[in-house]
């Protein structure tokens, strides 16, 4: 374990709560941050019921003064921060860039990117003196490839990945690593309900994912926990896709998989050399 306390932002949501559980299982005490007090309290209750050490720190990470005050509170009242997980985000309506409203653009970048910067800066100032620490940001494949209808989200996530690389370069001499994870379409409760109800959006996303599966939040959490472990000491400045290879997919790949599978002697049991 690196340090004592892990701070997870947006910890009241599906991904955040799974990350809290994974890091608690790895031995961290958990500082649960969410802008929603009820969501934070729910995550803390679930953790403490399992015997983990967890406390809620309700704060708006897009507010610099609030971030600095929260970090002070955590370190004074809970313990030294050994890990920061930038996971907080805000939903936005789908729209083309030509229709995107200024307020949506500004709010999305303020929470995803500016908030992550405030947190990295505040935490790094503490970690440098201890010469250890882990920073992991939850980005998205949207930041790697762009995404029609969510330009503000993709831009914010791309910024997070670039900020991660800079943090890795600047903080590596002090024993601090900075990495990111980039999920594809995540199996949140809402997305699974949409899939069960035949959502064309979800089915299209899965058609463009070679393994045809939503990303399990528990798998994202496991990857984050690994990046916070001593075993990941030499992994630094990297964005790790966790997307069932969707970032590799081209428009013709699904068609070719289906077409060639129908013609495959091996898959259809007509290959005489199948047992060779």
Secondary structure in CASP SS format (residue, H / E / C, confidence):
PFRMAT SS
TARGET T0000
AUTHOR 0000-0000-0000
METHOD secondary structure of the structure
MODEL  1
X C 1.00
X C 1.00
X C 1.00
X C 1.00
X E 1.00
X E 1.00
X E 1.00
X E 1.00
X C 1.00
X C 1.00
X C 1.00
X C 1.00
X C 1.00
X H 1.00
X H 1.00
X H 1.00
X H 1.00
X H 1.00
X H 1.00
X H 1.00
X H 1.00
X H 1.00
X H 1.00
X H 1.00
X H 1.00
X C 1.00
X C 1.00
X C 1.00
X E 1.00
X E 1.00
X E 1.00
X E 1.00
X E 1.00
X E 1.00
X C 1.00
X C 1.00
X H 1.00
X H 1.00
X H 1.00
X H 1.00
X H 1.00
X H 1.00
X H 1.00
X H 1.00
X H 1.00
X H 1.00
X H 1.00
X H 1.00
X H 1.00
X C 1.00
X C 1.00
X C 1.00
X C 1.00
X E 1.00
X E 1.00
X E 1.00
X E 1.00
X E 1.00
X C 1.00
X C 1.00
X C 1.00
X C 1.00
X C 1.00
X H 1.00
X H 1.00
X H 1.00
X H 1.00
X H 1.00
X H 1.00
X H 1.00
X H 1.00
X H 1.00
X H 1.00
X H 1.00
X H 1.00
X H 1.00
X H 1.00
X C 1.00
X C 1.00
X C 1.00
X E 1.00
X E 1.00
X E 1.00
X E 1.00
X E 1.00
X E 1.00
X C 1.00
X C 1.00
X C 1.00
X C 1.00
X C 1.00
X C 1.00
X C 1.00
X C 1.00
X E 1.00
X C 1.00
X H 1.00
X H 1.00
X H 1.00
X C 1.00
X C 1.00
X H 1.00
X H 1.00
X H 1.00
X H 1.00
X H 1.00
X H 1.00
X H 1.00
X H 1.00
X H 1.00
X H 1.00
X H 1.00
X H 1.00
X H 1.00
X H 1.00
X H 1.00
X H 1.00
X H 1.00
X H 1.00
X H 1.00
X H 1.00
X H 1.00
X H 1.00
X H 1.00
X H 1.00
X H 1.00
X H 1.00
X H 1.00
X H 1.00
X H 1.00
X C 1.00
X C 1.00
X E 1.00
X E 1.00
X E 1.00
X E 1.00
X E 1.00
X E 1.00
X C 1.00
X C 1.00
X C 1.00
X H 1.00
X H 1.00
X H 1.00
X H 1.00
X C 1.00
X C 1.00
X C 1.00
X C 1.00
X E 1.00
X H 1.00
X H 1.00
X H 1.00
X H 1.00
X H 1.00
X H 1.00
X H 1.00
X H 1.00
X H 1.00
X H 1.00
X H 1.00
X H 1.00
X H 1.00
X H 1.00
X H 1.00
X H 1.00
X H 1.00
X H 1.00
X H 1.00
X H 1.00
X H 1.00
X H 1.00
X H 1.00
X H 1.00
X C 1.00
X E 1.00
X E 1.00
X E 1.00
X E 1.00
X E 1.00
X E 1.00
X E 1.00
X E 1.00
X C 1.00
X C 1.00
X E 1.00
X C 1.00
X C 1.00
X H 1.00
X H 1.00
X H 1.00
X H 1.00
X H 1.00
X H 1.00
X H 1.00
X H 1.00
X C 1.00
X C 1.00
X C 1.00
X H 1.00
X H 1.00
X H 1.00
X H 1.00
X H 1.00
X H 1.00
X H 1.00
X H 1.00
X C 1.00
X C 1.00
X C 1.00
X C 1.00
X C 1.00
X C 1.00
X C 1.00
X E 1.00
X C 1.00
X H 1.00
X H 1.00
X H 1.00
X H 1.00
X H 1.00
X H 1.00
X H 1.00
X H 1.00
X H 1.00
X H 1.00
X H 1.00
X C 1.00
X C 1.00
X H 1.00
X H 1.00
X H 1.00
X C 1.00
X C 1.00
X C 1.00
X C 1.00
X C 1.00
X C 1.00
X E 1.00
X E 1.00
X E 1.00
X E 1.00
X C 1.00
X C 1.00
X C 1.00
X H 1.00
X H 1.00
X H 1.00
X C 1.00
X C 1.00
X C 1.00
X C 1.00
X H 1.00
X H 1.00
X H 1.00
X H 1.00
X H 1.00
X H 1.00
X H 1.00
X H 1.00
X H 1.00
X H 1.00
X H 1.00
X C 1.00
X C 1.00
X C 1.00
X C 1.00
X C 1.00
X C 1.00
X C 1.00
X C 1.00
X C 1.00
X C 1.00
X C 1.00
X C 1.00
X C 1.00
END
